[in-house]
Amino acid sequence: MDLIQGISPDLRLMVDLLVTDLVVLNSGANGGGSASHIPGVVVMSPGAEWDVLDYAMCLVHEGMHLNLFVADKVYGTFTLPSNALEADEHRALSAVKIGQRRPLDKAFHAAIVTVPLMFMQHHSGVTTLVDLYTESLRDACEDLKKQRRIFTQYGQMLLDELCEFAVHIDFACVTRAISGTEYAGYKPRMAV
């Protein structure tokens, strides 16, 4: 948590607000997990070689998923239910599972959670994920944009911000998105 605080106090605040319970176990697979139907809970299965940055990134990664789950409940992200997004015609490229097509909501989540991970590594002087995800994030965004009509107005705003980041890989933009209030106070525009 101290490392997250040092990178971005507002990113730490997000984790503090959204992660209420942390379950650490050895599942045999390195990584973490969270679920929309269990808000606040993060499961972490650390790898033997994990360092402090890996733990911090796992918390932020899952915290971002929780953030998206809450925002979806409040504002709505898609015009179709989650099960409809699993259909082949609604699949999109994943930024994380490179080359795989995933249900639209899963692909969208994967693309969004790459951003704070890239940001954290960049801030820490590491380029592994920046190098790995830059091209796959751009490809995922191009694919996600093809289904823009299935996103709500709020979802389209998030998609547009994500795609703008993918084009420029501007970490100052990430800092503004983490600390800015325009996303916290989102109000949909009224149709004219």
Solvent accessible surface area in square Angstrom, and as a share of the most:
residue,aa,sasa,rsa
1,M,78,0.35
2,D,121,0.62
3,L,57,0.28
4,I,0,0.00
5,Q,77,0.34
6,G,56,0.53
7,I,14,0.07
8,S,10,0.06
9,P,80,0.50
10,D,53,0.28
11,L,1,0.00
12,R,60,0.22
13,L,94,0.47
14,M,26,0.12
15,V,3,0.02
16,D,71,0.37
17,L,125,0.62
18,L,33,0.16
19,V,22,0.13
20,T,96,0.56
21,D,77,0.40
22,L,80,0.40
23,V,66,0.38
24,V,87,0.50
25,L,75,0.37
26,N,136,0.70
27,S,72,0.46
28,G,72,0.70
29,A,65,0.50
30,N,107,0.55
31,G,25,0.24
32,G,39,0.38
33,G,27,0.26
34,S,32,0.21
35,A,25,0.19
36,S,52,0.33
37,H,146,0.65
38,I,82,0.41
39,P,93,0.58
40,G,5,0.05
41,V,34,0.20
42,V,0,0.00
43,V,53,0.31
44,M,3,0.01
45,S,7,0.05
46,P,34,0.22
47,G,8,0.08
48,A,109,0.85
49,E,161,0.72
50,W,53,0.19
51,D,80,0.42
52,V,105,0.61
53,L,23,0.11
54,D,45,0.23
55,Y,88,0.34
56,A,4,0.03
57,M,18,0.08
58,C,12,0.07
59,L,18,0.09
60,V,0,0.00
61,H,41,0.18
62,E,6,0.03
63,G,0,0.00
64,M,25,0.11
65,H,29,0.13
66,L,3,0.01
67,N,52,0.27
68,L,15,0.07
69,F,44,0.18
70,V,65,0.37
71,A,14,0.11
72,D,58,0.30
73,K,156,0.66
74,V,99,0.57
75,Y,70,0.27
76,G,21,0.20
77,T,10,0.06
78,F,32,0.13
79,T,86,0.50
80,L,64,0.32
81,P,87,0.55
82,S,60,0.39
83,N,114,0.59
84,A,33,0.25
85,L,2,0.01
86,E,87,0.39
87,A,37,0.29
88,D,119,0.61
89,E,123,0.55
90,H,21,0.10
91,R,70,0.26
92,A,0,0.00
93,L,47,0.23
94,S,2,0.01
95,A,0,0.00
96,V,51,0.30
97,K,98,0.41
98,I,94,0.48
99,G,59,0.57
100,Q,99,0.44
101,R,118,0.43
102,R,55,0.20
103,P,18,0.11
104,L,0,0.00
105,D,20,0.10
106,K,82,0.35
107,A,0,0.00
108,F,2,0.01
109,H,25,0.11
110,A,6,0.04
111,A,0,0.00
112,I,20,0.10
113,V,1,0.00
114,T,0,0.00
115,V,19,0.11
116,P,4,0.03
117,L,15,0.07
118,M,0,0.00
119,F,12,0.05
120,M,0,0.00
121,Q,15,0.06
122,H,95,0.43
123,H,99,0.44
124,S,48,0.31
125,G,68,0.65
126,V,53,0.30
127,T,78,0.46
128,T,85,0.50
129,L,24,0.12
130,V,24,0.14
131,D,104,0.54
132,L,90,0.45
133,Y,18,0.07
134,T,26,0.15
135,E,125,0.56
136,S,9,0.06
137,L,0,0.00
138,R,96,0.35
139,D,65,0.34
140,A,0,0.00
141,C,3,0.02
142,E,95,0.42
143,D,11,0.06
144,L,0,0.00
145,K,79,0.33
146,K,147,0.62
147,Q,13,0.06
148,R,88,0.32
149,R,167,0.61
150,I,8,0.04
151,F,3,0.01
152,T,31,0.18
153,Q,62,0.27
154,Y,15,0.06
155,G,0,0.00
156,Q,42,0.19
157,M,45,0.20
158,L,26,0.13
159,L,0,0.00
160,D,60,0.31
161,E,66,0.29
162,L,9,0.05
163,C,11,0.07
164,E,90,0.40
165,F,6,0.03
166,A,1,0.01
167,V,86,0.49
168,H,114,0.51
169,I,31,0.16
170,D,56,0.29
171,F,26,0.11
172,A,56,0.44
173,C,22,0.13
174,V,7,0.04
175,T,67,0.39
176,R,138,0.50
177,A,44,0.34
178,I,41,0.21
179,S,54,0.35
180,G,27,0.26
181,T,110,0.64
182,E,107,0.48
183,Y,43,0.16
184,A,84,0.65
185,G,44,0.42
186,Y,30,0.11
187,K,161,0.68
188,P,79,0.49
189,R,189,0.69
190,M,166,0.74
191,A,107,0.83
192,V,195,1.12
